[in-house]
């Protein structure tokens, strides 16, 4: 395989790492649970857990990638003690990348389709029930969903075919910069609507009564789960980008930058959604209904709503597409390092597999809608396997690999994490004990609690 590429700038590394972490959950899930569990009070709890739970694992993934200069395909092989089997995790990690894309490209296709629908004025003049019917009709149309899934998948593969600097880094810089501008414009517009302050108070003013009503334990678990899963840790999707950077900067500061960008997108999404919903007396819903049913009605009521709606769904498309590009890059690089494939061969084979494996998700919403696995349709089951299994358990693997003597080890991890200028990762016995015993216990708690909640019918 030819010489490994590097990012051309630190900005490229931070933006694409943040782009991998920034996803659709930031936009429709975070604002909803924030309002549900106490507004500003929940945000504070979430930020606390983001920094004490998520960021150490981001630093661990970046460190493994940079020290090995490899993707998850061979990074453990290079760093693990002789005779150990940490490298076996690579197959589970790569399965997580594939499973994520098996449903994520479908949802990304929805966002792209709605951008064009909004741009063409398809929602103009429609009543709320008619807007709801548009979504119901679209998600029952197998061929339409396959078309949009194919389109966004092929676009992602084309970006990766251009290489790291010209393709992945170059396109992501433009896309993420545009995303932040669109978000700022939409937030300003939303905050200047009539009655917008009611939505802002609902979203951000601490309401400890709501926290108590929902149950302090439930709120804490929700904050822990959101902080943990929002960063896309545990499947090597961040480790790969660590392998493309030099030793100039310590990795804790880079992890903080990624975490702050990810959180900014989540919080600003709420500044867009809640004031707009309250301005027009619409109750913000959860999940797909919020984005595909509630918000088109909001834009219909808004002066210039077709323009604002188009910008919103362009923002949503960029949020989805940034993750698709990042994970595609990890999958393509895995095959190149594992089996020595050329870029073209890896693109063709993995591209065909990604598209074929994306079909069950679409079929699970249409022709195979009667199929249920653990009470879930195919899309929800694929999401469950990634979010409730491979992400937490993969994070546990990376963490233990970095801090125990049976893996790469604390001293090697600390040296790599702190090489370069910038914020240093704290050493010392208390931090080592925290990462070796406390944080793994928290991860296992989140893992077990996820199953308990599922079998109990959800929180």
Secondary structure as GFF3:
##gff-version 3
##sequence-region A 1 459
A	DSSP	alpha_helix	10	21	.	.	.	ID=ss1
A	DSSP	alpha_helix	24	36	.	.	.	ID=ss2
A	DSSP	alpha_helix	40	49	.	.	.	ID=ss3
A	DSSP	pi_helix	50	54	.	.	.	ID=ss4
A	DSSP	alpha_helix	55	68	.	.	.	ID=ss5
A	DSSP	alpha_helix	75	79	.	.	.	ID=ss6
A	DSSP	three_ten_helix	86	88	.	.	.	ID=ss7
A	DSSP	alpha_helix	89	119	.	.	.	ID=ss8
A	DSSP	alpha_helix	128	138	.	.	.	ID=ss9
A	DSSP	alpha_helix	142	161	.	.	.	ID=ss10
A	DSSP	pi_helix	164	169	.	.	.	ID=ss11
A	DSSP	alpha_helix	170	191	.	.	.	ID=ss12
A	DSSP	alpha_helix	196	204	.	.	.	ID=ss13
A	DSSP	alpha_helix	208	214	.	.	.	ID=ss14
A	DSSP	alpha_helix	216	229	.	.	.	ID=ss15
A	DSSP	alpha_helix	239	242	.	.	.	ID=ss16
A	DSSP	alpha_helix	251	279	.	.	.	ID=ss17
A	DSSP	alpha_helix	288	289	.	.	.	ID=ss18
A	DSSP	pi_helix	290	294	.	.	.	ID=ss19
A	DSSP	alpha_helix	295	301	.	.	.	ID=ss20
A	DSSP	alpha_helix	305	339	.	.	.	ID=ss21
A	DSSP	alpha_helix	343	365	.	.	.	ID=ss22
A	DSSP	alpha_helix	378	385	.	.	.	ID=ss23
A	DSSP	pi_helix	386	390	.	.	.	ID=ss24
A	DSSP	alpha_helix	391	403	.	.	.	ID=ss25
A	DSSP	alpha_helix	410	417	.	.	.	ID=ss26
A	DSSP	alpha_helix	429	433	.	.	.	ID=ss27
A	DSSP	pi_helix	434	438	.	.	.	ID=ss28
A	DSSP	alpha_helix	439	455	.	.	.	ID=ss29
###
